[in-house]
Amino acid sequence: MIAATGSRLGSVLLGNGPLVWIGRISYSLYLVHWPILVFHLHWTLRPPSQVEQALMLAGSLVLATLITCG
C-alpha cells in the first residue's frame, strides 16, 4: 500500500471509495475490456458509437467486479 504521509490531498485521493474500487478491479478490467471491444468490432465491422462505448464500459465494469469480488 502506498503511504501518503504529510499530504492531505494524497490521503483524500487514496482513501476515496470509487478510486479504491477502480484500483481493486483494475487488473480484471484490463483483462475483460479487450475481448468486449474486439467482439464488437468483429460482429459489427465498424467502430462503436458513443452509446455502445458507454454500454461496453458498463459491461466491463460489471464483469471486472464479478471476477474480482465474485
Backbone as XML, in Angstrom:
<?xml version="1.0"?>
<chain id="A" units="angstrom">
  <residue number="1" name="MET">
    <atom name="N" x="0.839" y="-1.177" z="0.000"/>
    <atom name="CA" x="0.000" y="0.000" z="0.000"/>
    <atom name="C" x="0.883" y="1.239" z="0.000"/>
  </residue>
  <residue number="2" name="ILE">
    <atom name="N" x="0.459" y="2.230" z="-0.733"/>
    <atom name="CA" x="1.201" y="3.482" z="-0.826"/>
    <atom name="C" x="0.824" y="4.367" z="0.353"/>
  </residue>
  <residue number="3" name="ALA">
    <atom name="N" x="1.823" y="4.892" z="1.039"/>
    <atom name="CA" x="1.569" y="5.782" z="2.168"/>
    <atom name="C" x="1.686" y="7.228" z="1.693"/>
  </residue>
  <residue number="4" name="ALA">
    <atom name="N" x="0.674" y="7.996" z="1.973"/>
    <atom name="CA" x="0.662" y="9.413" z="1.596"/>
    <atom name="C" x="0.859" y="10.246" z="2.847"/>
  </residue>
  <residue number="5" name="THR">
    <atom name="N" x="2.019" y="10.116" z="3.453"/>
    <atom name="CA" x="2.265" y="10.846" z="4.682"/>
    <atom name="C" x="2.541" y="12.315" z="4.386"/>
  </residue>
  <residue number="6" name="GLY">
    <atom name="N" x="1.910" y="13.152" z="5.171"/>
    <atom name="CA" x="2.158" y="14.577" z="5.051"/>
    <atom name="C" x="1.391" y="15.263" z="3.937"/>
  </residue>
  <residue number="7" name="SER">
    <atom name="N" x="0.637" y="14.538" z="3.180"/>
    <atom name="CA" x="-0.097" y="15.129" z="2.074"/>
    <atom name="C" x="-1.588" y="14.890" z="2.277"/>
  </residue>
  <residue number="8" name="ARG">
    <atom name="N" x="-2.298" y="15.941" z="2.577"/>
    <atom name="CA" x="-3.753" y="15.829" z="2.781"/>
    <atom name="C" x="-4.437" y="15.414" z="1.481"/>
  </residue>
  <residue number="9" name="LEU">
    <atom name="N" x="-4.038" y="16.017" z="0.365"/>
    <atom name="CA" x="-4.629" y="15.685" z="-0.922"/>
    <atom name="C" x="-4.381" y="14.217" z="-1.265"/>
  </residue>
  <residue number="10" name="GLY">
    <atom name="N" x="-3.157" y="13.755" z="-1.038"/>
    <atom name="CA" x="-2.840" y="12.348" z="-1.301"/>
    <atom name="C" x="-3.662" y="11.419" z="-0.438"/>
  </residue>
  <residue number="11" name="SER">
    <atom name="N" x="-3.845" y="11.758" z="0.807"/>
    <atom name="CA" x="-4.650" y="10.932" z="1.713"/>
    <atom name="C" x="-6.105" y="10.886" z="1.273"/>
  </residue>
  <residue number="12" name="VAL">
    <atom name="N" x="-6.619" y="12.020" z="0.848"/>
    <atom name="CA" x="-8.012" y="12.074" z="0.404"/>
    <atom name="C" x="-8.191" y="11.261" z="-0.875"/>
  </residue>
  <residue number="13" name="LEU">
    <atom name="N" x="-7.277" y="11.416" z="-1.827"/>
    <atom name="CA" x="-7.391" y="10.682" z="-3.083"/>
    <atom name="C" x="-7.227" y="9.183" z="-2.887"/>
  </residue>
  <residue number="14" name="LEU">
    <atom name="N" x="-6.251" y="8.781" z="-2.089"/>
    <atom name="CA" x="-6.004" y="7.356" z="-1.889"/>
    <atom name="C" x="-7.064" y="6.706" z="-1.018"/>
  </residue>
  <residue number="15" name="GLY">
    <atom name="N" x="-7.811" y="7.486" z="-0.278"/>
    <atom name="CA" x="-8.873" y="6.944" z="0.562"/>
    <atom name="C" x="-10.251" y="7.084" z="-0.061"/>
  </residue>
  <residue number="16" name="ASN">
    <atom name="N" x="-10.326" y="7.652" z="-1.269"/>
    <atom name="CA" x="-11.592" y="7.866" z="-1.954"/>
    <atom name="C" x="-12.176" y="6.522" z="-2.381"/>
  </residue>
  <residue number="17" name="GLY">
    <atom name="N" x="-13.413" y="6.240" z="-1.966"/>
    <atom name="CA" x="-14.054" y="4.952" z="-2.225"/>
    <atom name="C" x="-14.079" y="4.530" z="-3.689"/>
  </residue>
  <residue number="18" name="PRO">
    <atom name="N" x="-14.575" y="5.391" z="-4.603"/>
    <atom name="CA" x="-14.599" y="4.982" z="-6.007"/>
    <atom name="C" x="-13.211" y="4.730" z="-6.592"/>
  </residue>
  <residue number="19" name="LEU">
    <atom name="N" x="-12.224" y="5.519" z="-6.195"/>
    <atom name="CA" x="-10.871" y="5.288" z="-6.703"/>
    <atom name="C" x="-10.288" y="3.997" z="-6.154"/>
  </residue>
  <residue number="20" name="VAL">
    <atom name="N" x="-10.578" y="3.683" z="-4.901"/>
    <atom name="CA" x="-10.120" y="2.415" z="-4.317"/>
    <atom name="C" x="-10.775" y="1.255" z="-5.053"/>
  </residue>
  <residue number="21" name="TRP">
    <atom name="N" x="-12.070" y="1.379" z="-5.345"/>
    <atom name="CA" x="-12.793" y="0.330" z="-6.063"/>
    <atom name="C" x="-12.190" y="0.106" z="-7.459"/>
  </residue>
  <residue number="22" name="ILE">
    <atom name="N" x="-11.931" y="1.193" z="-8.191"/>
    <atom name="CA" x="-11.301" y="1.072" z="-9.512"/>
    <atom name="C" x="-9.932" y="0.408" z="-9.388"/>
  </residue>
  <residue number="23" name="GLY">
    <atom name="N" x="-9.188" y="0.784" z="-8.369"/>
    <atom name="CA" x="-7.879" y="0.170" z="-8.160"/>
    <atom name="C" x="-7.973" y="-1.321" z="-7.903"/>
  </residue>
  <residue number="24" name="ARG">
    <atom name="N" x="-8.983" y="-1.731" z="-7.157"/>
    <atom name="CA" x="-9.137" y="-3.158" z="-6.847"/>
    <atom name="C" x="-9.536" y="-3.980" z="-8.065"/>
  </residue>
  <residue number="25" name="ILE">
    <atom name="N" x="-10.339" y="-3.405" z="-8.947"/>
    <atom name="CA" x="-10.791" y="-4.175" z="-10.106"/>
    <atom name="C" x="-9.958" y="-3.894" z="-11.355"/>
  </residue>
  <residue number="26" name="SER">
    <atom name="N" x="-8.918" y="-3.075" z="-11.249"/>
    <atom name="CA" x="-8.204" y="-2.602" z="-12.436"/>
    <atom name="C" x="-7.610" y="-3.728" z="-13.274"/>
  </residue>
  <residue number="27" name="TYR">
    <atom name="N" x="-7.040" y="-4.737" z="-12.665"/>
    <atom name="CA" x="-6.444" y="-5.810" z="-13.465"/>
    <atom name="C" x="-7.524" y="-6.613" z="-14.179"/>
  </residue>
  <residue number="28" name="SER">
    <atom name="N" x="-8.610" y="-6.913" z="-13.485"/>
    <atom name="CA" x="-9.717" y="-7.618" z="-14.128"/>
    <atom name="C" x="-10.326" y="-6.765" z="-15.232"/>
  </residue>
  <residue number="29" name="LEU">
    <atom name="N" x="-10.422" y="-5.480" z="-15.001"/>
    <atom name="CA" x="-10.938" y="-4.565" z="-16.017"/>
    <atom name="C" x="-10.042" y="-4.571" z="-17.251"/>
  </residue>
  <residue number="30" name="TYR">
    <atom name="N" x="-8.748" y="-4.590" z="-17.014"/>
    <atom name="CA" x="-7.781" y="-4.676" z="-18.111"/>
    <atom name="C" x="-7.993" y="-5.961" z="-18.915"/>
  </residue>
  <residue number="31" name="LEU">
    <atom name="N" x="-8.260" y="-7.052" z="-18.229"/>
    <atom name="CA" x="-8.426" y="-8.338" z="-18.913"/>
    <atom name="C" x="-9.738" y="-8.446" z="-19.685"/>
  </residue>
  <residue number="32" name="VAL">
    <atom name="N" x="-10.817" y="-7.874" z="-19.189"/>
    <atom name="CA" x="-12.123" y="-8.082" z="-19.824"/>
    <atom name="C" x="-12.475" y="-7.052" z="-20.892"/>
  </residue>
  <residue number="33" name="HIS">
    <atom name="N" x="-11.874" y="-5.875" z="-20.869"/>
    <atom name="CA" x="-12.325" y="-4.858" z="-21.817"/>
    <atom name="C" x="-11.926" y="-5.167" z="-23.254"/>
  </residue>
  <residue number="34" name="TRP">
    <atom name="N" x="-10.767" y="-5.793" z="-23.457"/>
    <atom name="CA" x="-10.328" y="-6.072" z="-24.825"/>
    <atom name="C" x="-11.219" y="-7.075" z="-25.546"/>
  </residue>
  <residue number="35" name="PRO">
    <atom name="N" x="-11.561" y="-8.201" z="-24.932"/>
    <atom name="CA" x="-12.463" y="-9.121" z="-25.647"/>
    <atom name="C" x="-13.809" y="-8.488" z="-25.995"/>
  </residue>
  <residue number="36" name="ILE">
    <atom name="N" x="-14.329" y="-7.660" z="-25.112"/>
    <atom name="CA" x="-15.605" y="-6.993" z="-25.398"/>
    <atom name="C" x="-15.459" y="-6.087" z="-26.619"/>
  </residue>
  <residue number="37" name="LEU">
    <atom name="N" x="-14.410" y="-5.300" z="-26.657"/>
    <atom name="CA" x="-14.175" y="-4.403" z="-27.786"/>
    <atom name="C" x="-13.938" y="-5.184" z="-29.079"/>
  </residue>
  <residue number="38" name="VAL">
    <atom name="N" x="-13.117" y="-6.214" z="-29.013"/>
    <atom name="CA" x="-12.790" y="-6.990" z="-30.211"/>
    <atom name="C" x="-14.024" y="-7.705" z="-30.752"/>
  </residue>
  <residue number="39" name="PHE">
    <atom name="N" x="-14.830" y="-8.303" z="-29.880"/>
    <atom name="CA" x="-16.041" y="-8.969" z="-30.348"/>
    <atom name="C" x="-16.998" y="-7.979" z="-30.992"/>
  </residue>
  <residue number="40" name="HIS">
    <atom name="N" x="-17.112" y="-6.798" z="-30.419"/>
    <atom name="CA" x="-17.978" y="-5.777" z="-31.030"/>
    <atom name="C" x="-17.486" y="-5.431" z="-32.428"/>
  </residue>
  <residue number="41" name="LEU">
    <atom name="N" x="-16.201" y="-5.179" z="-32.559"/>
    <atom name="CA" x="-15.643" y="-4.824" z="-33.864"/>
    <atom name="C" x="-15.800" y="-5.965" z="-34.865"/>
  </residue>
  <residue number="42" name="HIS">
    <atom name="N" x="-15.653" y="-7.197" z="-34.400"/>
    <atom name="CA" x="-15.783" y="-8.367" z="-35.274"/>
    <atom name="C" x="-17.221" y="-8.521" z="-35.763"/>
  </residue>
  <residue number="43" name="TRP">
    <atom name="N" x="-18.188" y="-8.328" z="-34.877"/>
    <atom name="CA" x="-19.592" y="-8.530" z="-35.234"/>
    <atom name="C" x="-20.178" y="-7.381" z="-36.043"/>
  </residue>
  <residue number="44" name="THR">
    <atom name="N" x="-19.759" y="-6.150" z="-35.770"/>
    <atom name="CA" x="-20.386" y="-5.008" z="-36.445"/>
    <atom name="C" x="-19.551" y="-4.457" z="-37.600"/>
  </residue>
  <residue number="45" name="LEU">
    <atom name="N" x="-18.267" y="-4.744" z="-37.619"/>
    <atom name="CA" x="-17.344" y="-4.258" z="-38.656"/>
    <atom name="C" x="-17.318" y="-2.731" z="-38.756"/>
  </residue>
  <residue number="46" name="ARG">
    <atom name="N" x="-17.511" y="-2.078" z="-37.605"/>
    <atom name="CA" x="-17.447" y="-0.614" z="-37.549"/>
    <atom name="C" x="-17.067" y="-0.199" z="-36.132"/>
  </residue>
  <residue number="47" name="PRO">
    <atom name="N" x="-16.555" y="0.997" z="-35.982"/>
    <atom name="CA" x="-16.247" y="1.484" z="-34.630"/>
    <atom name="C" x="-17.536" y="1.654" z="-33.820"/>
  </residue>
  <residue number="48" name="PRO">
    <atom name="N" x="-17.450" y="1.501" z="-32.521"/>
    <atom name="CA" x="-18.652" y="1.642" z="-31.692"/>
    <atom name="C" x="-19.114" y="3.091" z="-31.588"/>
  </residue>
  <residue number="49" name="SER">
    <atom name="N" x="-20.423" y="3.264" z="-31.507"/>
    <atom name="CA" x="-20.994" y="4.595" z="-31.274"/>
    <atom name="C" x="-20.757" y="4.974" z="-29.812"/>
  </residue>
  <residue number="50" name="GLN">
    <atom name="N" x="-21.104" y="6.190" z="-29.460"/>
    <atom name="CA" x="-20.906" y="6.628" z="-28.074"/>
    <atom name="C" x="-21.783" y="5.833" z="-27.115"/>
  </residue>
  <residue number="51" name="VAL">
    <atom name="N" x="-22.993" y="5.506" z="-27.532"/>
    <atom name="CA" x="-23.876" y="4.710" z="-26.681"/>
    <atom name="C" x="-23.286" y="3.310" z="-26.492"/>
  </residue>
  <residue number="52" name="GLU">
    <atom name="N" x="-22.784" y="2.720" z="-27.570"/>
    <atom name="CA" x="-22.166" y="1.398" z="-27.477"/>
    <atom name="C" x="-20.909" y="1.432" z="-26.612"/>
  </residue>
  <residue number="53" name="GLN">
    <atom name="N" x="-20.142" y="2.502" z="-26.715"/>
    <atom name="CA" x="-18.958" y="2.648" z="-25.868"/>
    <atom name="C" x="-19.351" y="2.684" z="-24.396"/>
  </residue>
  <residue number="54" name="ALA">
    <atom name="N" x="-20.404" y="3.437" z="-24.082"/>
    <atom name="CA" x="-20.873" y="3.520" z="-22.700"/>
    <atom name="C" x="-21.361" y="2.164" z="-22.209"/>
  </residue>
  <residue number="55" name="LEU">
    <atom name="N" x="-22.072" y="1.435" z="-23.065"/>
    <atom name="CA" x="-22.546" y="0.106" z="-22.684"/>
    <atom name="C" x="-21.383" y="-0.877" z="-22.489"/>
  </residue>
  <residue number="56" name="MET">
    <atom name="N" x="-20.375" y="-0.781" z="-23.356"/>
    <atom name="CA" x="-19.207" y="-1.654" z="-23.199"/>
    <atom name="C" x="-18.439" y="-1.320" z="-21.925"/>
  </residue>
  <residue number="57" name="LEU">
    <atom name="N" x="-18.336" y="-0.040" z="-21.601"/>
    <atom name="CA" x="-17.680" y="0.355" z="-20.356"/>
    <atom name="C" x="-18.438" y="-0.187" z="-19.157"/>
  </residue>
  <residue number="58" name="ALA">
    <atom name="N" x="-19.756" y="-0.019" z="-19.164"/>
    <atom name="CA" x="-20.572" y="-0.521" z="-18.056"/>
    <atom name="C" x="-20.448" y="-2.038" z="-17.937"/>
  </residue>
  <residue number="59" name="GLY">
    <atom name="N" x="-20.514" y="-2.731" z="-19.063"/>
    <atom name="CA" x="-20.369" y="-4.180" z="-19.045"/>
    <atom name="C" x="-18.997" y="-4.619" z="-18.544"/>
  </residue>
  <residue number="60" name="SER">
    <atom name="N" x="-17.959" y="-3.901" z="-18.951"/>
    <atom name="CA" x="-16.606" y="-4.212" z="-18.491"/>
    <atom name="C" x="-16.481" y="-4.019" z="-16.986"/>
  </residue>
  <residue number="61" name="LEU">
    <atom name="N" x="-17.062" y="-2.936" z="-16.472"/>
    <atom name="CA" x="-17.008" y="-2.682" z="-15.031"/>
    <atom name="C" x="-17.754" y="-3.764" z="-14.250"/>
  </residue>
  <residue number="62" name="VAL">
    <atom name="N" x="-18.917" y="-4.178" z="-14.768"/>
    <atom name="CA" x="-19.681" y="-5.232" z="-14.090"/>
    <atom name="C" x="-18.908" y="-6.543" z="-14.105"/>
  </residue>
  <residue number="63" name="LEU">
    <atom name="N" x="-18.387" y="-6.940" z="-15.269"/>
    <atom name="CA" x="-17.642" y="-8.193" z="-15.349"/>
    <atom name="C" x="-16.393" y="-8.169" z="-14.469"/>
  </residue>
  <residue number="64" name="ALA">
    <atom name="N" x="-15.668" y="-7.062" z="-14.496"/>
    <atom name="CA" x="-14.454" y="-6.955" z="-13.683"/>
    <atom name="C" x="-14.790" y="-7.049" z="-12.197"/>
  </residue>
  <residue number="65" name="THR">
    <atom name="N" x="-15.889" y="-6.434" z="-11.795"/>
    <atom name="CA" x="-16.298" y="-6.511" z="-10.385"/>
    <atom name="C" x="-16.684" y="-7.936" z="-10.020"/>
  </residue>
  <residue number="66" name="LEU">
    <atom name="N" x="-17.416" y="-8.608" z="-10.892"/>
    <atom name="CA" x="-17.813" y="-10.003" z="-10.608"/>
    <atom name="C" x="-16.588" y="-10.915" z="-10.539"/>
  </residue>
  <residue number="67" name="ILE">
    <atom name="N" x="-15.635" y="-10.707" z="-11.417"/>
    <atom name="CA" x="-14.425" y="-11.536" z="-11.401"/>
    <atom name="C" x="-13.632" y="-11.300" z="-10.137"/>
  </residue>
  <residue number="68" name="THR">
    <atom name="N" x="-13.498" y="-10.044" z="-9.735"/>
    <atom name="CA" x="-12.676" y="-9.706" z="-8.568"/>
    <atom name="C" x="-13.361" y="-10.069" z="-7.261"/>
  </residue>
  <residue number="69" name="CYS">
    <atom name="N" x="-14.626" y="-9.763" z="-7.140"/>
    <atom name="CA" x="-15.332" y="-9.929" z="-5.867"/>
    <atom name="C" x="-16.202" y="-11.168" z="-5.818"/>
  </residue>
  <residue number="70" name="GLY">
    <atom name="N" x="-16.401" y="-11.810" z="-6.958"/>
    <atom name="CA" x="-17.355" y="-12.906" z="-7.022"/>
    <atom name="C" x="-16.780" y="-14.209" z="-6.675"/>
  </residue>
</chain>
